Every structure is written in structure tokens, then in C-alpha cells.
Amino acid sequence: MISPGSRPDHSRPGPSRIAHGGKSVFGARLGILMLEARFPRIPGDMGNARTWPFPVLYKVVSGASPDRVVRRKAEGLLPDFLAAAEELVRLGADGITTNCGFLSLYQKQLAAHVGVPVATSSLMQVPMVQATLPPGQKVGILTISGASMTAAHLEAAGVAPGTPVMGTEGGREFSRAIIENEDRMDVAAAEADILEYGAKLAASDPAIGAIVLECTNMVPYAAALRAHVGLPVFDIYSFASWFHAGLSPRDFGHPASAPAEWRERGRSGN
């Protein structure tokens, strides 16, 4: 105990107070590559910073419109996404994700380029969800555009051939407002589209035991869909939260944690 008026003795051995740098921004380990869009991003949307219970870094990729990425397979945009991901890592991100499930096409290239873990698409959790289901059940995928979802997108995410896929483009609001990049959206109508086509997906195959939402903009409606169809629903929020838990595992404190030098990048002892 330090008596009143005395000064602490810093000469005595104690927990290390050395801090290490190595990047520009600290405390935000997840970097998100964003499409260049203007449609409303309500809470729950990946592009609304209030969605996340942890800090994130954003980088908008110029020219990456929803139409170009979804309907035209992000043609010609690979160099832009590679440069943007590199910038996020240089800034401080220790893992990279994106705000469009169709960017699974760039998974291998991005991971090879930036040298940190990359999780481009919500579709990548399909094999993991499949492994949790009872024998005879399967995962169904709800996407913003069934017509644009190709075997190449699914294969790049490790999704098994024959996995049921349902698009919402036949709805009244959701797909049109997002892909056409409109600056106004009827949220109630968008939710109705998700519920309608989510129910159609579930009804299309009685073996479907869980749903994965491809589109990152569907997250605000996941809870309503879960209640509507009675099946587990997974999305980019569940996937990115899992991903972030590996980038920054929770420290449960004493007695498991020992005093250590403070760092976010690199390994202790390096």
C-alpha cells in the first residue's frame, strides 16, 4: 500500500508496461470493403457503423456499384479491391471482409494479396452451418438475385452443388432499391419481400433446416425471418462476429491472463 503523500516505487519489478506499435489505427481489427452506394443503410446493415459491437474500419471501393458487383460479377474491379484491402491492412485491419456476398469470387485473390485472414462472403459459413444440422437436413440460401448467383460464386465460397438458392428479385422493394442504388427505401416493404421469399425458400424443400442470407443488407430482417419460418437464420453479422472473435479473442482476465506487453500486431516475444 502506498501511504498518503508518498510516490510509487517504479524501480520494483512489476507487470510490463511496454506498448508496441506497427500500424496507424488501433482498436479496430476488422476492415470492411464497401461498395460505392447511396441506398439507405439502416441499423443492422453492414454499412451502418452502429450495427457492430466493436469498432470497424471502412474503405469504399470506387466504381463498385451494386449493379456492377451483383449483375456483372464485379468485372474489372479486382485491382481496386486488392488496393483497397491493402490500404485497410496498412491502416490497422487484421482481417478483411466485404459488404457483398457476391464478392466470394475474389476470396482467393484477396487472401493471397493482403496476407491477413479474409472472409469475403456470408456464403462461406454455409459449410459450417451444414455441419451443425441433423442428418438429412440442408442449408438454404436467400440471395438478393437468384438470377445472378452462379455456380462460380457458390464454389468460391465452398458451398456444395445442389444447395437450394432463392432470390428476392421478384419482390416489390428490397432487390430493386438495393441493386438500382436508390436513395429511398420502404423498409416495411423490403421486410415483406424477405419474409415472402424466405418462406418460399423454406417451403421449396422440406429438408431445409437453416437459412443463410447471402446479402449483407438483409441483416436487419433476420430476426423477423427467424420468427416467420421457424428456422435458424445466419447472415454476415453472425459470420463477421465469429470472424472478429478470432481476430480479437475476449480476455477473461485473472487468473488466466498474465501481465504482458501491449500489442495488436505481431506475436508476443517478437
Stockholm file with secondary structure:
# STOCKHOLM 1.0

chainA/1-270         MISPGSRPDHSRPGPSRIAHGGKSVFGARLGILMLEARFPRIPGDMGNARTWPFPVLYKVVSGASPDRVVRRKAEGLLPDFLAAAEELVRLGADGITTNCGFLSLYQKQLAAHVGVPVATSSLMQVPMVQATLPPGQKVGILTISGASMTAAHLEAAGVAPGTPVMGTEGGREFSRAIIENEDRMDVAAAEADILEYGAKLAASDPAIGAIVLECTNMVPYAAALRAHVGLPVFDIYSFASWFHAGLSPRDFGHPASAPAEWRERGRSGN
#=GR chainA/1-270 SS CCCTTCCCCTTSCCSCCCBCCCSSCCSCCEEEEECCCCSCCCTTSTTCGGGCSSCEEEEECTTCCHHHHHTSTTTTCHHHHHHHHHHHHHHTCSEEEESCGGGGGGHHHHHHHHSSCEECCGGGGHHHHHHHSCTTCEEEEEESCTTTCCHHHHHHTTCCTTCCEEECTTSSSHHHHHHTTCSCCCHHHHHHHHHHHHHHHHHHCTTEEEEEECCGGGGGGHHHHHHHHCSCEECHHHHHHHHHHHHSCCCCCTTTCCCCCBCSSSCTTC
#=GC SS_cons         CCCTTCCCCTTSCCSCCCBCCCSSCCSCCEEEEECCCCSCCCTTSTTCGGGCSSCEEEEECTTCCHHHHHTSTTTTCHHHHHHHHHHHHHHTCSEEEESCGGGGGGHHHHHHHHSSCEECCGGGGHHHHHHHSCTTCEEEEEESCTTTCCHHHHHHTTCCTTCCEEECTTSSSHHHHHHTTCSCCCHHHHHHHHHHHHHHHHHHCTTEEEEEECCGGGGGGHHHHHHHHCSCEECHHHHHHHHHHHHSCCCCCTTTCCCCCBCSSSCTTC
//
